[in-house]
């Protein structure tokens, strides 16, 4: 059994001074003295509950989103709005959606709950939306348009002083990280993944930290 104390935040943590063993960060990293171990990629989609779409209609093109109530994330790179790419297209074909948003929050689980209550259309990690999608509580909107995926890293101060418990936590996170393109839209895979052990990079997170495991005193 794995036990962890977790804190959710949209700010970049000072791991050493704030007493955290590691942080799970979503987005690009920049070179620094921190070590960033790549865990995988998060895939996103647009979602809404069926009763909202029954009331307001289903958009057929990204530009029609501006006439809808939007629920947007406010933390990290998400504060810049949505970027949607057509299937088979490139970034040159991307459509930018800036809002205005009916609601902005810094936690994707709050976005999901707002969508379940019919507040509008929102962007979610497919992993977060998977259970509600399977139950018919959410449906995907504009499935032919895809938000860019984002890398996920476990960030920690140094390999040299990495404790066995933290190393085991990172190895478990790599093994359980959902595979891209899973039929379950990101349901966690229990079996271990084959992955190169040489995928660590030095980095400082510049995007939203999802969680951190607190260091025992």
Secondary structure as GFF3:
##gff-version 3
##sequence-region A 1 217
A	DSSP	alpha_helix	15	18	.	.	.	ID=ss1
A	DSSP	beta_strand	20	26	.	.	.	ID=ss2
A	DSSP	beta_strand	29	42	.	.	.	ID=ss3
A	DSSP	beta_strand	44	48	.	.	.	ID=ss4
A	DSSP	alpha_helix	50	56	.	.	.	ID=ss5
A	DSSP	three_ten_helix	62	67	.	.	.	ID=ss6
A	DSSP	beta_strand	70	73	.	.	.	ID=ss7
A	DSSP	three_ten_helix	76	80	.	.	.	ID=ss8
A	DSSP	beta_strand	82	86	.	.	.	ID=ss9
A	DSSP	three_ten_helix	91	93	.	.	.	ID=ss10
A	DSSP	beta_strand	95	97	.	.	.	ID=ss11
A	DSSP	beta_strand	103	105	.	.	.	ID=ss12
A	DSSP	alpha_helix	108	116	.	.	.	ID=ss13
A	DSSP	beta_strand	121	125	.	.	.	ID=ss14
A	DSSP	alpha_helix	126	134	.	.	.	ID=ss15
A	DSSP	beta_strand	139	141	.	.	.	ID=ss16
A	DSSP	beta_strand	145	147	.	.	.	ID=ss17
A	DSSP	beta_strand	150	156	.	.	.	ID=ss18
A	DSSP	alpha_helix	164	176	.	.	.	ID=ss19
A	DSSP	beta_strand	200	205	.	.	.	ID=ss20
A	DSSP	beta_strand	209	214	.	.	.	ID=ss21
###
